[in-house]
Each structure stands twice: as structure tokens, then as C-alpha cells.
Amino acid sequence: MNKHTLRFIFLVLVLVLTLIGNRSATSLEAQTDSFSRQIQQLMQNEPHLEGAIAGISIRHAKTGKLLYQHNGSKLLRPASNLKLLTAASALSILGPEYRFSTEVLTNGQVKSGVLKGNLYIRGKGDPTLMEKDLANFAEQLKAKGIHKIEGKLIGDDTWYDEKRYSQDLPWTDEDTYYGAQVSALSISPDRDYDAGTMIANIAPANQAGRKAKITLSPETNYVSINNQLETVPAKEGKDIEVNRKHGTNDVTISGQIPIGSAIEKEWIAVWDPAKYAMRLFKKNLKDQGITVSESAKGKTPSSAQTLLTKKSIPLSELFIPFMKLSNNGHAEILIKELGRVKTGEGSWKKGLGIMKKNLQKYHIDTNSMVLRDGSGLSHINLVTPNQISKLLFRIQEESWFSLYKNSLPIAGSDDRMEGGTLRYRMKRPPLLGQVQAKTGTISTVSSLSGYADTINGKTVTFSILLNNMKNEEYGKSIEDQIVGFIARLL
């Protein structure tokens, strides 16, 4: 084969590849144009977006190329999509195997079954601590031959600062599970790990006109229940309201529950979680025949010796209830833990500063952000859709990325610990099982950000932040429509 023939073949190949490339680029442009038209039509015609602000950012997951944006650089309230930033920072700094701990210590000695000194229970942020763990502590102390504590039972929650509520938490959220106080020493009632709460189990009486039956889990007298909940005929509706008086543990449960109703569970955030943990611990000590007369909150002396330690599950496991169920308490604990680990101060101020600094390594401009908490509850938090979609692209190279992505709710998956907050949404192809994303909702705000696989075999990162909505619940169907356009048209 002579030089002229080789040159001719080479030129033909170049021409073919150029045509293929141009065709591919033209095809991509056509797809993007079609997508843009659909989005613009939706935003113009959707009545629930009238007067609202929609921010959308979509990137190619392999290249990070921005495929589409609408108000992509506009600062908006992210609601619980802020947890995407908190989660990435926690895994980056603390690592997937990081565990929280709770310790039992003393500054005294055991003589003839009597602990001559104080018994300390020191919390270090563990949101997975449950009453069964306190029972286990009590059993182990009994096994050590202790039957009396001559000093005090001291609850130590000084691992974090004294601020129990983030600075912008609405006062109406104080008695809810999602607005519970953030304490280094706290008890969760079940494996959702809503630290600082208890569960009211509510059942109707067997006759209309009678008060409903209410029990608490864990069983405790730490709260006082004022039962104003009436049992009504089966044909009537259910309406249950739970209120805790500010600064107290006086709880009123009112409304009505029909005869024959299944047991209802209502989560109640307690006032002062550390005191609640101490009350439960004291009860379990008594159950083991260990007497202690006084209890108080205080700081463990550095000279105290550790008797017992309980470790939490690792972050790799905690991230399932955290992200799938959008647990606000976990987010705030992680922020305070970042501050404690990196600066020695477990506060929102220090933790958020550490998070901002960490996000910069993913080429995120944090100077424009406003971060006030880790959960997204604050209406003062401000980020852009482009910042979120960029973070989701950048972290794909991290060793912990598969853990991070798997912690996100899966569209339409019925399993609560897989589908999470997306288990009732996007139940049909091409979205079913093809979208993993974090939901978000606060008053007037709805959001959805994550990863989506398209019918063309492409994976994209996306962020949809809808602000200033009259009714944020309508944002869910709008987000699902947009993700549907992504799956079909990009």
C-alpha cells in the first residue's frame, strides 16, 4: 500500500469521525433543546409555580458538564437537600467507620459493694443510645458487685456546647421529633434513632366517649401526659394533636380517634434529653438492685476512670436512617461532631465552619453560601442548584461514594429503608429504581437533588430547588415531572 493510498484512508477516517462527532453533538443539542422546551412550558403553565422561584441544575455525571440550568446560580433555600453537604463532609472528615460513644465512669472506689464516689454517664453524641443500652450498663455494674452508689449519678452532656436548638428553629417545632434538642447525651426510642424523643402509643378505648389509651416507649414518668384524646364512633375521622409546654415536659394529647383504629405512634421531643437519659438510667439501676439517692448534671473530672463503654454503629450504617428518612437530629449531631473533632468545640459555629472549608476541596465556592444548620430546617440557609449538582459530581471519585449514593432514597422502592422518603414517588418506569435523590420540605420550599439514569444510558447529577411556593406539597409532583423529562429527553 503506497503513501497516497494511506493518506486517502486517513483523510476518510478523519471525515467519518468528524461527521459522527458532529452528529452526536447535534443529537445532544436536539435533546437538550427538547428538554428546555418542556421545562419552560412546565414553568409557564404550572399554576403552583406562579410567583415562585425554580432553580434547576443538571450535569453529565461523567464529565461534570452543565447540561441545563435555570436560575442555577441563584441562592435558594435547600431545605433537607442541605443534608447532601453535611453527609459529604461527615464522610470526608470523620470517615465511614467513625463511631460515637457513651461512657460510664467513676471518681471513686468500690468497697464491699458500695461505690464510694460519683457515677458518671458521659455522652459523646451517640444518637443510637437506647434504653436497652442503659439496662446493659446496669447489669454490668451489678456484675462488678456494685449494689449502692454513695455519691451522685451525674449526667455529662458537655461534649457539645450548651445550645440545644439551632438558631433559626421555629418555636412550633420544639416538641416535634424533627426539632428535638441536640444533646451529647440523648436516648432514642427505636431504630430510627430519633434522639431526644419518646413515643406515645395511642389506641382507642372500647367505647365512644371514653379517653383513648396512651402508653409511652420507653416507659417513664419523665413526662406528664394530659390525656384529652376522645374515642369517637368508627365513622368519624381521626385528628390527634400533641403539644408540649415550652420549658417543661408537660404534654397534652388532644383530639379524637375512632373506635377500631390501629395503634397510632406519635413522637414527642423531650425537654432536656440528658436529664431524661439520667432518669432512665436511674430506673434501670434500681431494677438491678443498685440504689442511688441523688442525680444531677455535671462534667466528668479528668481523673475519673472508665468502667463501661458503648459504641454506636458506624457512620456507614447510621447513614441509612439519616439520609433515607431525612433525620434532622443526625445532621445536627454530625455538624457539632465535626466542630468537636477538628477544633475541640462541639458547636454549630465551629462545625459549619469546618464543613465550609471541606466543601472547598470539591471546588465549591462557599463564600456565597449561607449555612445556619446541618439539616436544612433553617429558612436562612442559602445555596445554589449549581453548587449542589457540582458537589454530587465531584464526590464520585471518593472511596466512600458508593456508601453515600446508596444512602439516598431510591425512587419507588417499597422498602422503607431503601425507598425512604421517595418510596411513594416515581413508581413507574423509566423513573422506578432509576433515581437516587434527597428530598426536602420546609414551609414554602420543596427540593430534590441527586442522581438519575436516563433511557439513553446516561447518568446525570441534578438539583431542583423550588422556593416561595404557596403550598410546598405541590412541589413534589413538579419535581417528579422534571426528573421524568430528564430521564426521557437527556
C-alpha positions as CSV (number, residue, x, y, z in Angstrom):
1,M,0.0,0.0,0.0
2,N,1.6,3.3,-1.1
3,K,1.7,6.6,0.7
4,H,-1.1,8.2,-1.4
5,T,-3.4,5.3,-0.5
6,L,-2.6,5.5,3.2
7,R,-3.1,9.3,3.1
8,F,-6.5,8.9,1.4
9,I,-7.7,6.3,4.0
10,F,-6.5,8.6,6.8
11,L,-8.5,11.5,5.4
12,V,-11.6,9.4,5.0
13,L,-11.4,8.2,8.6
14,V,-11.0,11.8,9.9
15,L,-14.0,12.8,7.8
16,V,-16.1,9.9,9.2
17,L,-15.2,10.6,12.8
18,T,-15.9,14.3,12.3
19,L,-19.3,13.5,10.9
20,I,-20.0,11.1,13.7
21,G,-18.9,13.7,16.3
22,N,-21.0,16.4,14.7
23,R,-24.0,14.1,14.5
24,S,-23.5,13.2,18.2
25,A,-23.2,16.9,19.2
26,T,-26.2,17.7,17.0
27,S,-28.2,14.9,18.7
28,L,-27.2,16.1,22.2
29,E,-28.2,19.7,21.3
30,A,-31.5,18.5,20.0
31,Q,-32.1,16.5,23.2
32,T,-31.2,19.5,25.3
33,D,-33.4,21.8,23.2
34,S,-36.4,19.5,23.6
35,F,-35.8,19.2,27.3
36,S,-35.5,23.0,27.6
37,R,-38.8,23.5,25.8
38,Q,-40.6,21.0,28.1
39,I,-39.2,22.7,31.2
40,Q,-40.1,26.2,30.0
41,Q,-43.6,25.0,29.2
42,L,-44.0,23.4,32.6
43,M,-42.8,26.5,34.4
44,Q,-45.0,28.8,32.4
45,N,-48.2,26.7,32.7
46,E,-47.9,25.2,36.2
47,P,-50.2,27.3,38.4
48,H,-48.4,26.2,41.6
49,L,-45.2,27.9,40.4
50,E,-46.9,31.2,39.9
51,G,-44.9,33.7,41.9
52,A,-42.4,31.0,43.0
53,I,-38.7,30.7,42.1
54,A,-37.5,27.5,40.5
55,G,-33.8,26.7,40.4
56,I,-32.6,23.8,38.3
57,S,-29.1,22.4,37.6
58,I,-28.3,19.3,35.6
59,R,-24.8,17.9,34.9
60,H,-23.4,15.0,33.0
61,A,-22.2,12.6,35.8
62,K,-19.1,11.5,33.8
63,T,-17.8,14.9,32.7
64,G,-19.5,17.4,35.0
65,K,-20.6,19.4,32.0
66,L,-23.5,21.6,32.7
67,L,-26.3,20.2,30.5
68,Y,-29.1,22.6,31.7
69,Q,-29.6,25.3,34.2
70,H,-32.4,27.6,35.1
71,N,-31.5,30.0,38.0
72,G,-28.6,27.7,38.5
73,S,-26.5,30.3,40.3
74,K,-29.4,31.8,42.3
75,L,-29.1,31.5,46.1
76,L,-32.1,29.5,47.3
77,R,-33.3,27.7,50.4
78,P,-32.4,24.0,50.1
79,A,-34.5,22.5,52.9
80,S,-33.2,19.0,53.6
81,N,-31.1,19.0,50.4
82,L,-28.6,20.7,52.7
83,K,-28.0,17.2,54.2
84,L,-26.2,16.3,51.0
85,L,-23.5,18.8,52.0
86,T,-23.5,17.6,55.6
87,A,-23.2,14.0,54.7
88,A,-20.4,14.5,52.2
89,S,-18.4,16.5,54.8
90,A,-19.0,13.9,57.6
91,L,-17.8,11.1,55.4
92,S,-14.8,13.1,54.1
93,I,-13.7,14.2,57.6
94,L,-14.9,11.5,60.0
95,G,-14.9,8.5,57.7
96,P,-17.4,5.6,57.2
97,E,-16.1,3.7,60.2
98,Y,-16.5,6.5,62.6
99,R,-18.4,5.7,65.8
100,F,-19.9,7.7,68.6
101,S,-19.6,6.6,72.2
102,T,-21.2,6.7,75.6
103,E,-19.1,6.0,78.8
104,V,-19.8,5.2,82.4
105,L,-17.1,6.4,84.7
106,T,-16.4,7.0,88.4
107,N,-14.1,9.1,90.6
108,G,-14.4,6.6,93.5
109,Q,-13.6,3.1,94.6
110,V,-15.9,0.1,95.2
111,K,-15.7,-1.3,98.7
112,S,-17.9,-4.1,99.9
113,G,-20.4,-3.5,97.1
114,V,-20.6,0.3,97.7
115,L,-19.3,2.7,95.1
116,K,-17.8,5.5,97.3
117,G,-17.9,8.3,94.8
118,N,-20.0,9.6,91.9
119,L,-21.1,7.5,88.9
120,Y,-20.9,9.5,85.7
121,I,-22.6,8.7,82.4
122,R,-20.9,10.8,79.7
123,G,-22.5,11.2,76.3
124,K,-20.3,11.8,73.2
125,G,-23.1,12.4,70.7
126,D,-24.3,8.9,70.2
127,P,-27.8,9.1,68.5
128,T,-28.2,5.3,68.7
129,L,-28.2,5.1,72.5
130,M,-31.4,3.3,73.7
131,E,-32.8,2.2,77.0
132,K,-31.6,-1.3,76.4
133,D,-28.1,0.0,76.5
134,L,-28.7,1.6,79.8
135,A,-30.1,-1.7,81.1
136,N,-27.0,-3.4,79.9
137,F,-24.8,-0.8,81.7
138,A,-26.8,-1.5,84.9
139,E,-26.4,-5.3,84.5
140,Q,-22.7,-4.9,84.1
141,L,-22.4,-2.7,87.1
142,K,-24.2,-5.3,89.1
143,A,-21.9,-8.0,87.8
144,K,-19.0,-5.9,89.2
145,G,-20.5,-6.3,92.6
146,I,-22.0,-2.8,93.0
147,H,-25.3,-2.5,94.8
148,K,-25.1,1.0,96.1
149,I,-23.8,4.3,94.9
150,E,-22.8,6.5,97.8
151,G,-22.2,9.6,95.7
152,K,-24.4,11.1,92.9
153,L,-25.4,9.9,89.5
154,I,-24.0,12.6,87.2
155,G,-25.1,13.1,83.6
156,D,-22.4,14.7,81.4
157,D,-23.5,16.3,78.1
158,T,-20.6,18.7,77.9
159,W,-19.1,17.0,74.8
160,Y,-21.1,19.6,72.9
161,D,-21.9,23.2,73.8
162,E,-25.0,24.3,75.7
163,K,-27.0,25.3,72.7
164,R,-29.8,22.8,72.2
165,Y,-31.6,24.4,69.3
166,S,-30.2,25.7,66.1
167,Q,-30.5,29.4,65.9
168,D,-33.4,29.6,63.4
169,L,-35.6,26.7,64.7
170,P,-39.3,27.7,64.7
171,W,-40.7,27.5,68.3
172,T,-43.6,25.5,66.9
173,D,-41.1,22.7,66.1
174,E,-39.7,22.3,69.6
175,D,-42.0,19.4,70.6
176,T,-41.6,17.5,67.3
177,Y,-39.2,14.7,66.6
178,Y,-37.6,16.6,63.7
179,G,-37.0,19.6,66.0
180,A,-35.7,17.7,69.1
181,Q,-33.0,19.3,71.2
182,V,-29.4,18.4,70.2
183,S,-27.5,16.9,73.2
184,A,-24.4,14.9,73.6
185,L,-26.3,12.6,76.0
186,S,-29.6,11.5,74.5
187,I,-31.9,8.5,74.2
188,S,-33.6,7.2,71.0
189,P,-36.9,5.2,71.4
190,D,-36.4,2.9,68.4
191,R,-34.1,2.1,65.5
192,D,-35.0,5.2,63.5
193,Y,-32.7,6.8,66.1
194,D,-34.7,10.0,66.7
195,A,-32.5,11.0,69.6
196,G,-34.1,13.1,72.4
197,T,-37.6,11.7,71.8
198,M,-40.1,9.2,73.1
199,I,-43.1,7.5,71.5
200,A,-46.7,7.8,72.6
201,N,-48.6,4.7,71.7
202,I,-52.2,5.7,71.2
203,A,-55.1,3.3,71.0
204,P,-58.9,4.0,71.1
205,A,-61.0,2.9,74.1
206,N,-63.6,0.2,73.5
207,Q,-66.4,2.7,73.9
208,A,-67.1,6.1,72.3
209,G,-66.9,9.0,74.7
210,R,-64.1,7.5,76.7
211,K,-60.5,8.7,76.7
212,A,-58.0,6.9,74.4
213,K,-55.4,4.6,75.9
214,I,-51.9,6.1,75.9
215,T,-48.6,4.4,76.8
216,L,-45.0,5.6,76.5
217,S,-42.0,4.0,74.9
218,P,-39.7,3.8,76.8
219,E,-41.9,3.6,79.9
220,T,-41.1,6.6,82.0
221,N,-42.6,9.3,84.3
222,Y,-40.2,11.9,83.0
223,V,-43.1,13.4,81.1
224,S,-46.6,14.2,82.4
225,I,-49.4,13.3,79.9
226,N,-52.6,15.3,80.0
227,N,-54.9,12.9,78.1
228,Q,-57.7,14.9,76.3
229,L,-58.0,12.5,73.4
230,E,-61.6,11.2,72.9
231,T,-62.7,7.9,71.4
232,V,-65.4,8.6,68.8
233,P,-67.6,6.3,66.6
234,A,-65.8,4.4,63.8
235,K,-67.4,6.6,61.1
236,E,-65.8,9.8,62.4
237,G,-62.4,11.0,61.3
238,K,-59.1,10.8,63.2
239,D,-57.5,14.0,64.5
240,I,-54.6,13.8,67.0
241,E,-52.7,16.8,68.3
242,V,-49.6,16.6,70.6
243,N,-48.3,19.7,72.4
244,R,-45.5,20.0,74.9
245,K,-45.4,23.2,77.0
246,H,-42.2,25.1,76.4
247,G,-39.6,24.6,79.0
248,T,-41.4,21.6,80.6
249,N,-42.3,18.0,80.0
250,D,-46.0,18.6,80.4
251,V,-47.6,17.1,77.3
252,T,-51.2,17.4,76.2
253,I,-52.6,14.9,73.7
254,S,-56.0,16.0,72.4
255,G,-58.4,15.5,69.5
256,Q,-60.2,12.3,68.6
257,I,-59.6,8.7,67.5
258,P,-62.2,6.4,66.0
259,I,-63.1,3.0,67.6
260,G,-61.3,0.2,65.9
261,S,-58.4,2.3,64.8
262,A,-54.9,0.8,64.7
263,I,-52.4,1.9,67.3
264,E,-51.0,5.3,66.4
265,K,-47.5,6.3,67.2
266,E,-46.7,9.9,68.0
267,W,-43.1,11.0,68.6
268,I,-42.6,13.6,71.4
269,A,-39.3,15.6,71.8
270,V,-38.4,15.9,75.5
271,W,-37.1,19.0,77.3
272,D,-33.5,18.4,78.4
273,P,-32.6,15.0,76.8
274,A,-29.6,14.5,79.2
275,K,-31.9,14.6,82.3
276,Y,-34.2,12.2,80.5
277,A,-31.3,9.8,79.9
278,M,-30.3,10.0,83.6
279,R,-33.9,9.3,84.7
280,L,-34.0,6.1,82.6
281,F,-30.5,5.1,83.8
282,K,-31.5,5.6,87.4
283,K,-34.6,3.4,86.8
284,N,-32.5,0.7,85.3
285,L,-30.0,0.8,88.1
286,K,-32.9,0.4,90.5
287,D,-34.2,-2.6,88.5
288,Q,-30.8,-4.3,89.1
289,G,-31.0,-3.5,92.9
290,I,-28.5,-0.7,92.7
291,T,-29.5,2.3,94.9
292,V,-28.6,5.9,94.2
293,S,-30.1,8.8,96.0
294,E,-29.2,11.9,94.1
295,S,-28.7,12.8,90.5
296,A,-27.5,15.9,88.7
297,K,-25.9,17.2,85.5
298,G,-22.2,18.0,85.6
299,K,-18.8,17.5,84.0
300,T,-16.8,14.3,84.4
301,P,-13.4,15.1,86.1
302,S,-10.3,14.2,84.1
303,S,-9.2,11.9,86.8
304,A,-12.3,9.6,86.5
305,Q,-11.7,6.0,85.4
306,T,-13.8,4.4,82.7
307,L,-15.9,1.4,83.8
308,L,-18.0,0.8,80.7
309,T,-18.2,2.0,77.1
310,K,-20.9,1.6,74.5
311,K,-20.0,2.3,70.8
312,S,-22.5,3.3,68.2
313,I,-23.0,1.7,64.8
314,P,-20.5,3.1,62.3
315,L,-21.5,6.0,60.0
316,S,-21.7,3.6,57.1
317,E,-24.8,2.1,58.9
318,L,-26.1,5.2,60.5
319,F,-26.3,6.9,57.1
320,I,-29.3,4.7,56.2
321,P,-31.8,6.1,58.6
322,F,-30.0,9.5,58.4
323,M,-30.4,10.0,54.7
324,K,-33.2,7.6,53.7
325,L,-35.5,9.0,56.4
326,S,-34.0,12.5,56.5
327,N,-33.2,12.6,60.2
328,N,-32.6,16.2,61.2
329,G,-31.1,15.2,64.6
330,H,-28.4,13.2,62.9
331,A,-27.4,16.1,60.7
332,E,-27.1,18.5,63.6
333,I,-25.1,16.0,65.7
334,L,-22.7,15.5,62.8
335,I,-22.1,19.2,62.5
336,K,-21.4,19.5,66.2
337,E,-19.1,16.4,66.0
338,L,-17.1,18.0,63.1
339,G,-16.5,21.0,65.3
340,R,-15.6,18.9,68.3
341,V,-13.2,16.6,66.5
342,K,-11.4,19.3,64.4
343,T,-11.4,22.3,66.8
344,G,-12.3,20.9,70.3
345,E,-15.6,22.8,70.4
346,G,-18.8,21.0,69.6
347,S,-20.9,23.9,68.3
348,W,-22.8,24.8,65.2
349,K,-20.5,27.7,64.6
350,K,-17.3,25.6,64.6
351,G,-18.9,22.6,62.8
352,L,-20.4,24.7,60.0
353,G,-17.0,26.4,59.5
354,I,-15.3,23.1,59.1
355,M,-18.0,22.0,56.6
356,K,-17.5,25.1,54.5
357,K,-13.7,24.6,54.5
358,N,-14.1,20.9,53.5
359,L,-16.5,21.7,50.6
360,Q,-13.9,23.9,49.0
361,K,-11.8,20.9,48.1
362,Y,-14.6,19.9,45.8
363,H,-14.2,23.3,44.0
364,I,-17.4,24.6,45.6
365,D,-17.4,28.4,46.2
366,T,-18.6,28.6,49.8
367,N,-18.2,32.3,50.1
368,S,-21.6,32.9,48.6
369,M,-23.3,30.2,50.8
370,V,-25.3,31.0,54.0
371,L,-25.2,27.9,56.3
372,R,-27.1,28.0,59.6
373,D,-27.6,24.4,60.4
374,G,-26.8,20.9,59.1
375,S,-30.3,19.7,58.4
376,G,-31.8,22.4,56.3
377,L,-34.6,23.4,58.7
378,S,-33.5,27.0,58.8
379,H,-35.1,29.3,56.3
380,I,-31.9,31.4,56.2
381,N,-29.7,28.6,54.6
382,L,-28.9,29.6,51.1
383,V,-27.1,27.6,48.4
384,T,-27.3,27.4,44.6
385,P,-28.5,24.5,42.5
386,N,-25.2,24.6,40.6
387,Q,-23.3,24.2,43.8
388,I,-25.3,21.0,44.7
389,S,-25.1,19.4,41.3
390,K,-21.3,20.2,41.2
391,L,-20.8,18.6,44.6
392,L,-22.7,15.5,43.5
393,F,-20.4,15.2,40.5
394,R,-17.1,15.9,42.4
395,I,-17.6,13.4,45.2
396,Q,-17.9,10.4,42.8
397,E,-14.1,9.9,43.0
398,E,-14.2,9.4,46.8
399,S,-13.7,6.0,48.2
400,W,-16.9,6.3,50.2
401,F,-19.1,7.4,47.3
402,S,-20.9,4.1,46.8
403,L,-21.9,4.3,50.5
404,Y,-23.1,7.9,50.1
405,K,-25.1,7.2,47.0
406,N,-26.7,4.0,48.4
407,S,-27.8,6.1,51.4
408,L,-30.0,8.2,49.2
409,P,-33.7,7.2,48.8
410,I,-34.5,5.1,45.7
411,A,-37.4,6.2,43.7
412,G,-40.5,4.0,44.1
413,S,-38.8,1.3,46.2
414,D,-41.4,0.0,48.7
415,D,-38.9,-1.0,51.4
416,R,-38.8,1.9,53.9
417,M,-35.0,1.6,54.3
418,E,-34.4,1.6,50.6
419,G,-37.1,3.9,49.2
420,G,-37.1,6.2,52.3
421,T,-38.8,9.5,51.5
422,L,-39.1,8.5,47.8
423,R,-40.9,5.2,48.4
424,Y,-44.3,6.6,47.3
425,R,-43.0,8.6,44.4
426,M,-41.9,7.9,40.8
427,K,-43.4,4.4,40.9
428,R,-43.4,3.7,37.2
429,P,-40.6,3.3,34.5
430,P,-38.4,4.9,33.4
431,L,-38.1,6.5,36.9
432,L,-38.8,3.5,39.1
433,G,-35.5,2.4,40.7
434,Q,-33.5,4.8,38.4
435,V,-33.4,7.8,40.6
436,Q,-31.5,8.2,43.9
437,A,-32.1,11.5,45.4
438,K,-32.5,13.5,48.6
439,T,-35.9,15.1,49.2
440,G,-36.5,18.3,51.1
441,T,-39.5,20.1,52.5
442,I,-40.0,23.2,54.8
443,S,-42.7,25.8,54.6
444,T,-42.9,27.3,51.1
445,V,-39.9,25.2,50.0
446,S,-39.6,21.8,48.2
447,S,-36.4,20.3,46.8
448,L,-35.0,17.2,45.2
449,S,-31.3,16.6,44.3
450,G,-29.4,13.5,43.4
451,Y,-28.6,11.1,40.5
452,A,-30.8,9.9,37.7
453,D,-30.2,7.3,34.9
454,T,-31.7,8.3,31.5
455,I,-33.2,5.9,28.9
456,N,-30.3,6.9,26.7
457,G,-27.8,5.3,29.1
458,K,-26.6,8.5,30.6
459,T,-26.3,9.3,34.3
460,V,-26.8,12.9,35.4
461,T,-26.5,14.8,38.7
462,F,-29.3,17.2,39.3
463,S,-30.6,19.7,41.8
464,I,-34.2,21.2,41.8
465,L,-34.9,23.9,44.4
466,L,-38.4,25.3,44.5
467,N,-38.8,28.4,46.7
468,N,-41.7,30.8,47.6
469,M,-44.4,28.2,46.9
470,K,-47.9,28.9,48.4
471,N,-48.1,25.1,49.1
472,E,-44.8,23.3,49.1
473,E,-46.5,19.9,48.8
474,Y,-47.3,20.6,45.1
475,G,-43.6,20.8,44.6
476,K,-43.3,17.0,44.7
477,S,-45.2,16.4,41.5
478,I,-43.4,19.2,39.8
479,E,-40.0,17.7,40.7
480,D,-41.2,14.3,39.5
481,Q,-42.2,15.8,36.2
482,I,-38.8,17.5,35.8
483,V,-37.0,14.3,36.6
484,G,-39.2,12.5,34.1
485,F,-38.1,14.9,31.4
486,I,-34.5,14.3,32.4
487,A,-34.9,10.5,32.1
488,R,-36.7,10.7,28.7
489,L,-35.1,13.6,26.9
490,L,-31.4,13.9,28.0
